Structures are given as C-alpha cells and as structure tokens.
Amino acid sequence: EIVLTQSPATLSLSPGERATLSCRASQSVSSYLAWYQQKPGQAPRLLIYDASNRATGIPTRFSGSGSGTDFTLTISSLEPEDFAVYYCQQRSIWPPLFTFGPGTKVDIK
Amino acid sequence: QVQLVQSGAEVKKPGASVKVSCRASGYTFTGYYMHWVRQAPGQGLEWMGWINPNSAGTNYAQKFQGRVTMTRDTSISTAYMELSRLTSDDTAVYYCAKGAHITAADYWGQGTLVTVSS
C-alpha cells in the first residue's frame, strides 16, 4: 500500500505570502496525484489533478508540480480565503486504489 | 450543474449497519466512477472505495473489505454505500464524490454524519 506523507503539518503565513506544501509518496505514483482544499464544515474541493493540472474554476495562484514520489502545491500569494487544510491524494496504478495524505493546515500568522 | 445529494444523518448502535445514498444529477451517472470517502471528527480524509456505476464493478480499500458494500441504481442515478458491524470508530462524515480524470474526484456530496453510539 502506498503511503503519502505531507509536510509541514502546519504552515503559518500571512496574506500575500507564498505557500509551499509538500507531499511525498512511499513509492512512485507517476503523475497520479491530486490536491484538495478543505475548509471547516465543508466538503473537500479539488484543486489540482494529475500533479499539475488545475481543476475547473481554480485560480491561477494555485499550481502543482512533481512526479514519481515528490510533489509540491504552491499558492503564489495567499488570499484570506486560502487558509484551510490541504490534502494530497494518489491513485495507485494497479489496483486502482486511492490514498489520502494526512493534510497540511495553512493558518494565519 | 453537477450535484450530489446525500441522505440525512444517522444514529446507529454498535453492531448495526448503515446505508447512505448519493443521488447524482447534472451529468451522465454511468460515465464516471463514484468514490466514497469518510472523515472522523477532527481527522483527515479516508478513502473507502469506488463503484463503477456502468458495470457495478467495485474496488474497496483493504481496511473495509468484507464490511463495506457499494451498489447503485442507474434508474434513479443513485449510489449507495453500506457499512456493517459498526463500532464507535465508524463515527464520521461520509462523502460520495464523482470520479474525474481517472485520478481524482471533482464533485462531492454534502456529507452524511453517521454516529455510532450505544
């Protein structure tokens, strides 16, 4: 089973700053990686799929990169509405199973 | 627009089963996998499995094998997730989520809170 590790667990930043979130897989997942944002009391929202493709309607300040085992979600300039928890999720090639990482909380400094 | 509407909150006793429904609209139900994900209070997301509404084929996370059953009724564009032999550890919000791009889930239901308590 592929295990995802996210770092840091918490990221304290100010609006306007750049956020860099990391996700590492225990073995290669190729580019089968997605990122989600979740705010309290809400369902997750898909931000990035296939490692670097923005989902429909996602602002360009969100970008994803990486392949294999190391991935990054970058928020170029934090807006007030970006303070939330971010999860990475992988899909194993076979069998096609999903796994989520433990999450990174981005909070206001 | 795509909508996933889930059934209401449930309270169950330990050992019982729960069945959560997810009614889809705004897209071709049989064209996309449906995933089920749960989130215990204050915890992260946990993927439970998916169902292919076209074939009824399923794939479950190993943790839930033997205890979860995912089904669908294409005539009413509804997916179901049934979890048996409930314990207090199953207290969580359960989400259905429409598969997208093979590797992700792009639309999510509002969540269904399942509370297991004696």
Interface residues (C-beta under 8 A of the other chain):
Chain A: E1 S31 Y32 L33 A34 Y36 Q38 A43 P44 R45 L46 Y49 D50 N53 A55 T56 Y87 Q89 Q90 R91 P95 P96 L97 F98 T99 F100 G101 P102 G103
Chain B: H35 V37 G44 L45 E46 W47 W50 N59 A61 Q62 Y95 A97 A100 H101 I102 T103 A104 A105 D106 W108 G109 Q110 G111
